[in-house]
Amino acid sequence: MRIAQVAPLYESVPPKLYGGTERVVSYLTEALVNLGHDVTLYASGDSQTSAELRSCCSQSLRLNPESVDPLADHVALMENVFRESDEFDFVHSHVDYIGFPLLRRMQTPSVTTLHGRLDLPNLQCLYNEFTETPVVSISTSQRAPLPQANWQATVHHGLPRDLYSLHEGTGEYLAFLGRISPEKRVDTAIQIAKRFGMPLKIAAKIDKVDREYFETEIRPQIDGRQIELIGEIGEKEKDAFLGNAYALLFPIDWPEPFGLVMVEAMACGTPVIAFPKGSVPEVMRPGITGYVVDDAESAAKALGDVSNLSRKRCREIFERHYTAERMAQDYVALFEKLQDRAELGSVAEEAIS
C-alpha cells in the first residue's frame, strides 16, 4: 500500500529531545516500512526516516529561531499533501484539525489521528461541522468530550520492541519524565518522593508558558540531592534513566490522551505509580505494571509494594500490547477498511449517475 504519513512540524521525526507525537509518527512510519509498505513521510527537513521524506521547512519549528507563525508552515504542508494526494492509496494525518478542510475535498481516502486533549469548549463547533471526517483516538477516554466526531478506531501507541531493554535491578531513585507543567504535577511527584524517602530525578522539558510555574513552584524544591533536575533528555538517555529507576511517578491532573512514558517505563520493566486520569486506567495493569492511586499518600504507600512486582512481567505486558509492530498492523487494518469503504462509495455514485 502507498501510504502518506503527515507529521507535525514542531519537532523533527524522530524528535531530538521531547516530542511525543513526532516520536510516535517515527515509530509508526518505520514499522509500516518494515511491513513492506511504500511510505512517504511529510515532516521537517531535519527528520530521519527509511521512508521517502518530503518537507516544506528545512528545520523543526521549535529549533528554528525564525519560526514565528507555525500555522503558516502547517497550512503549506497540508496544501502539498492535497496537491500530491493522488500518488497515494491512503493519507494518514497527525496534524490535528488543520487539514480537515482539504481532507474532506480529497479523493484519496484518509484518516486523522488526534493526539491531544479534546475537552476544549471551542472544539465543539469545529467537530459539529466536520462530522464526516474520519478520526482515530489514541485512547477510548480521549473520545469522551466529542461523541459526535466520526470515530473509526482507537489505536494505542507502540514502541519498537528493541528500543528499550529489561533492567533487572531494583533501582535507588524515583523518576519523573515529561513536561514541567501544572497538569503533569511534578510538584506532587516531589511530595511523593519526600513521603517515601527516596531521591527523585526529574528529566523534563520546560515550555515558555510554564516557566513562571517552574520558577515559583518547582525550583525552590530542587536541592540537587533528594530532588534533582536533570533537564530535557533524548531517546538515547531514556533507557538508562527509566530502567535504573525504582519506579516512574505519573501523578497527572488532566485528561491525559495516552501517556507514552508509561509504556516506555514498562518496556524497561520499571513499575509506574499513576493517578487515574484520562487514559491511565486503560494503559495500566494494576498489580503488574505498577499501581493506580488517588493521592500522594496512597502513592507513597504503593511504592512500598513495588519491590513485590516482577519487572520481567512488566516487560511482557509491553511486548504483548504496546509494540510498534502491533500499532502498525492495527493502522493497516483500518486503512484497508476505509479504502474498501471509499471504493464501494465510488461504485455506488457511478451506479446512481
N, C-alpha and C positions, 0 to 999 in steps of 0.2 A: 504494500500500500504506500502511496506517495503522501506523506504527512507533513504539514507545516506546523511547527511549534512556534508560537509567538510569545516572547518573554517581555516582561517589563524592562525598561532601560535604566532604572535607578542603579542597579548593580550589574556587573558582568555575570556571565553564565559559564562556570560557577562563580560566585562572588569571591572577591579577595579576602573579605572578612565576614561581617554579618550580612545576612540576606536570605531569609527563609524561602521566599517564593522562587527566586532565581536559583537557589540550590536545588529545590525540588524539580524545577524545569530541567536542570542539567542531568539529574539522576534519571528522569523520565526519558529525556532525549537519547541518552547513551543506551538505556535499556531497550528502547524501540529499535535503535540501530543494531544492537546485539540480536534482536529477534528477527532481523533480516529486512526491516522496512527501509524505504528510501525517505530519509528525514531531512527537511530543511529547517534550520533554526534561525528565526529572526530575533536578533539580540544586539547588544552593543558590540562595537568592533573589537574590543579587547577581550571578548569571550573566547573560550577554548572548547572545541567540540569535535567529535568524529563525524558529525553530520555536516551538511553544507551550511556554511554561515553566511547570512545576508544581514547587513547592518545599514542603518541610516544615521548613525552617530559613531564617531571613532572611539569614544571612551564612555564608560559608565557615568551616568549623570552625577552621582554623589561625589565622584572623584574629579569631576570637571569643574574648575572654578568659573568657567564661562557659562555654565548651565544655570540660567536664571529662571526660565519658564519650562519645566519638564513637560507640561501639557503639549507644547508645540512639537516636541520630539515624538511624543506618542501619537499625535494626530498624523504626522508624516509617516510614522511606522505603519499605522493601520491603512493609510492610503496605498502604501507599497504592497501590503498584503492583499488588499482588494484588487489592485491592478494585476497582480500576478497569480490570483487565486485559481485560474483555470489550469495552472500547471499541477495542481494537487487533487488527490482524491478526497482529502479531508483537511480542514483547518482547525487547529486547537489553540484557542487564545487563553492567555493568562493575564491579560491587561485589564481585567475588570470590565466595567460597562463602557469604557471609552470606545470600544469597537462595535457596540450594538447597532448604531445606525447603518454602518456599512455591512455588517454581517447579515442583517435582515434582508439586504438587497443583493447578496452574493449568491451565485448559482451553486457553488461548491458547498456541500454540507459542512457544518461547523458546530462547535460547542465551546463554551467558555467556562473554565474552572474558576470559581470565586474563592479567593484565598484570604479575604479579610473579614472583618466584623460586619454584620448586616443589620444591626439594631439601631441604625441612624435614621431619625424620623423622615428626612427628605428623600430617602431611598424609596419610600412607598410610592410616590408619584411616578418615579422612573420605572419601577417594575410593573406598575399598573399599565404603563404604555407598552412595555416590551414583554408582554405575557407569552408571546410565541417564541421568544428567543431561548434556545435550549441552554441550560446551565447545569453545572456539576457542583456539588458540595463536597467539602473535604471532611465533614463530619455531619451526622444527622442533626445534632444540636444546632449547627450553624444555620439550618434552614428556618428555624422557628419564627424569626421576625418577618419572613417573606413567604408565607404559604402560597401566595398567588404566583410565584415565579415558576417557570417551566422546568422544574427539576427532572433530570434524566437519570441520575445515579448519585450515589455517594461513593467516592473513591478515597480511601485513606492513603496518606503519604507512605512512601517506602524509601529505604536506603540501599545502596549497593551492599551485597552480602559481605564483601571483604573490606568494606570501608573502615570498620571498627573491629577490634578483637576482644575476645573474652579475657577479662582480668580476674584472676582467681583470688587476689589479695582482698583483705577486708577494708583497707583504706583508713586513714587517720584524719581526714578532714571532710567537711561538707562542701558541696559545690552549688553555685548558682551561676547559670549560663543564660544569657539573653540580653534584654534591654533594661537599663535602669530607668524605670518609669513608674508612676503611681499604680497602674493596673497590674504590673508584674510583681509588685510588693516585695522588693528586695529588703525593705525595712522590716517586714515580717520575717523574712529569712534570717535576718540578723537577730531578731528576738528569739527565734527557734534555736539558733546556734548557741546563744548565750544561755538559754534554759537547759540545753542538753550538755553544755560544757565542752563543745568541740569546736576547733577553728573552722571558719567559713572563708572560702576563697571565691571571690566574685569576678567572673570573666564576663564583662558586659560592655555593650555599646551605650554611649550617652548621646542622644539626639539633642539638637539645639533647643527644641521645645521642652526638654526635660532637664536642662542644665540647672535651672533655679531649684527644682526639686532635689537634684543631686547635691547641690551646694548647701542647701539648708537642712535637708532631712537625712542624707546619707553620709556625706563627707565627715561630719563631726563624729560619726560612729566608727570610722575606719582608723584602727590603731596600728595596722601593719603586723600585728601578732595574732590575736584571735580573729579579727576581721581584716581581711587583706583584699585589696583591689588589684587585680591583675590587669584589667583593661580588656579591650576587644581582642579576641583570638580568632585565628583562621582554622581551616579544616585540619591541617596537619597537627595542630596542638590539641585538638579536642579529644583524641583517643586517650592520650595520657591524662589529660585534665579530668575527664569523666571517669575513665577506667580506674584511676587510682583513688577516687573519692569513696568515702564510706557510703554516701547517699547523695542524690541530687534533690535539692529543695525547689519546689514548684508551687509556691503559695499564692497563686494568681487571684485577682479580684476583678475579673472581667470575663465576658463570654468568649474564651479562647477558641478560635476556629479549629485548630488542631493541636499545636504544641509539639513541633518536631523534636525538640530537645528531650522530651520523654522517651521517644523511640531511640534517639542517639544514646541515651543512658542505657536503655535495655540492651542495645547492641553490644555494649561494653560489659554487660552483666551487672550494672550498677542499679540498685533499687532506687525508686523515686518516692518521695513524700509529697503529695499533691493535694490541693484543695478542690472540692467537687464543683468546679465552674466549667461552663462550656463543654468541650469535648472530653474532659478528663475522665468521666465515668465510662466513655466508650473506649478510650485508648488503654486505660489501666486495667490490670488484672490484680485486684487487691489480694494480698497474701502470697502473690507470686512475683509480680514486678515491683512491689512496694505496697504502700498504703495510701488510701484516700481518707483525709481527716478534715475536720471543720475549723480548727483554730490552732494557734501556736502551741497552746498547752497540749492538745491532743497530738500534734506533730512531734513534740519533744518526747512524749510517751511512746509513740510509734517508732521513733528512732531506736529506742531500747530493744525493739524486737527485730530490727533489721538484720542483726547477726544470725538470726534463725532462718533467713531466706537463702535459697540456693541461687547463686549468681549464674550457675550453668543453666538452671531452669529459666531464669530471666532472659538469657540469651536465646534459648529455644523458642520462647514466645515471639521474640523479634524475627527469628528465621522462619517461623510459620506464618506470621501475619503481616510483617512490615518490611519486606524486601522490595527493592525497585523492580525486580522482575515481576512480582505479583502485581504491583501497581501498573506496570506497562501492559500486562495481559488484561487487566480489568479495563483499561482505557481502549485497547484494541477491540475488545468485545463490544464496547459502547460505540466506537467509531463505526464498526461494521453494521450494528443495529440501526444507527442513524443514517448511514449511507443507503442501506436497503429501504428504509422508510422514504428517503428522498427520491430514490428511483421509482418506487411504487407511486409516489405522488406525481412524478413527471408523466408516468404512463397514464394515470387517471386523467390528468389535464389534457393529454393528447387525445384520449378517447372522447372526452367531452367536446373538444374543439372539432 
